[in-house]
Each structure stands twice: as C-alpha cells, then as structure tokens.
C-alpha cells in the first residue's frame, strides 16, 4: 500500500470512528434525558395528584438572606457547614483506624487478626443507624463526649471498616520482590512499610479512598438522628416550618449531589493519573 493510500485509509477509519463515537454519545445522552424526564414527570405527577403548591421562589432565602443590609447565612448553608465539619473530622480518624486495622489483619499476631476480623464483621454486618444509637446512648455517657464527637466517632469507626480493606488490598498489591529486597537490605518491618511498601501502595489506594470519602459524606446524614444540625436536619426543620416538602428535599439532594459528584470526578481523575503512571 502506497503512502497516499495509507493516509486515505487512516482518514476513512478516523471518520468512521468519530461517527460511531458521536452516535454512541448521542444515544447515551438520549437515555440520560429520557431517564431524567421520567423522574421529573413522576415528581410533577405526584405533586399534581397531591394538589401541591410549589414555592421555589422562597428557596433562595434558605441559603442567604439580607437583614439590615447584612448578608446572613441561611439554615441550608449552616447545615452544609456542619456536614463538612463532621466529614472533615471523621475522615482522618477513619483513615487512622483503617490503617491500624489493616496492619493488624496483615500481622502474624493471632490476637491482632482475631480482633480486627471481629471488628470488621461486627461493623460491616450491622446497620449504621443501630451503631449510631449504641454510640450515643451507651458509649457517649461512658466516655463523656458530646454529641458532635459521638457522631464523628461513629462515622469514623463505620467507614474505617471499608478503608481498612482498601489499605490491605493496596499493601498486598506490592510485589513480593519489594519485600524481599527490603529484608535483604536489613530494613525492619516498620521502615519497610514506611519507606518501601506504602509509597508504592498509596497511589493505588487514592481513587478508592476518595470514593470512601464520598460515602462518608452521604453517611454523615445519619448524625441528624442524634440532634446534630447538619444539612439533613436543617432540611427537616425547614419542612416542619414551611411545609415545602418537595422544594426542600430536592434542594438538599442537589447539594449532596454536587458534593459527591465533585469528589467522584476527583476520584476518576486520580484513577486516570495512576493508570498513566503505571504505564510509564
């Protein structure tokens, strides 16, 4: 095949590939719009059957309102701040607990492996709501901690059960030769983890750890059950005051969606970077 023929064949293939990609993207968008339209139709039909009076014009004041020329944060903004505080406080605690549990599961200690296995089975196989009540009504009075930190501790313990498996999988993904090389150099176990294993495992763990942070944000709504005024609790109070059920819950769901979608996008970006670095 001559060079002009090869160029024409490549150009023809590129055109066909672009057409297929365009059709595929178009069908994906049509499916998305159809699904979104169906959900929207269901909401509107349900509201119409209830003779619901939409009051979207009142929603902006739930974010900010101006009083005497001063901009005051509304209940949804205050609740969002508490949700972020709970999440940011629970995330490093969950990471620390998860790291300890992962190392115990990988250790040669029978008691360490047994304790970590019992912890994982107990936490992952019981509802988070039950755990929150146990922490609040049983553990909180014993430790003498306030409800905010009770909620943070419960969320951290719950999410750490998933993070520990992510960390353990990342550590086990490091090739056996790296461990043997560290042992041949006379490095201790602690130094091997800190200088050899974790630097190689952390890039692989970052994407799923980001997904765990997304789950932590969603799970943080459970703290509303112990009277912490997070985003969900503020939304519930607004509904009690205004009877604007649809507007408030759709707005609250939208705020959670923006938070989690942003972190999910970050997770996908981290995963792409990790894959590119592995190819190199």
C-alpha positions, 0 to 999 in steps of 0.5 A: 500500500502506497503512502497516499493510500495509507493516509486515505485509509487512516482518514476513512477509519478516523471518520468512521470512528468519530461517527460511531463515537458521536452516535454512541454519545448521542444515544447515551445522552438520549437515555440520560434525558429520557431517564431524567424526564421520567423522574421529573414527570413522576415528581410533577405527577405526584405533586399534581395528584397531591394538589401541591403548591410549589414555592421555589421562589422562597428557596433562595432565602434558605441559603442567604438572606439580607437583614439590615443590609447584612448578608446572613447565612441561611439554615441550608448553608449552616447545615452544609457547614456542619456536614463538612465539619463532621466529614472533615473530622471523621475522615482522618480518624477513619483513615487512622483506624483503617490503617491500624486495622489493616496492619493488624489483619496483615500481622502474624499476631493471632490476637491482632487478626482475631480482633480486627476480623471481629471488628470488621464483621461486627461493623460491616454486618450491622446497620449504621443507624443501630451503631449510631444509637449504641454510640450515643446512648451507651458509649457517649455517657461512658466516655463523656463526649458530646454529641458532635464527637459521638457522631464523628466517632461513629462515622469514623469507626463505620467507614474505617471498616471499608478503608481498612480493606482498601489499605490491605488490598493496596499493601498486598498489591506490592510485589513480593520482590519489594519485600524481599529486597527490603529484608535483604537490605536489613530494613525492619518491618516498620521502615519497610512499610514506611519507606518501601511498601506504602509509597508504592501502595498509596497511589493505588489506594487514592481513587478508592479512598476518595470514593470512601470519602464520598460515602462518608459524606452521604453517611454523615446524614445519619448524625441528624438522628442524634440532634446534630444540625447538619444539612439533613436536619436543617432540611427537616426543620425547614419542612416542619416550618414551611411545609415545602416538602418537595422544594426542600428535599430536592434542594438538599439532594442537589447539594449532596449531589454536587458534593459527591459528584465533585469528589467522584470526578476527583476520584476518576481523575486520580484513577486516570493519573495512576493508570498513566503512571503505571504505564510509564 
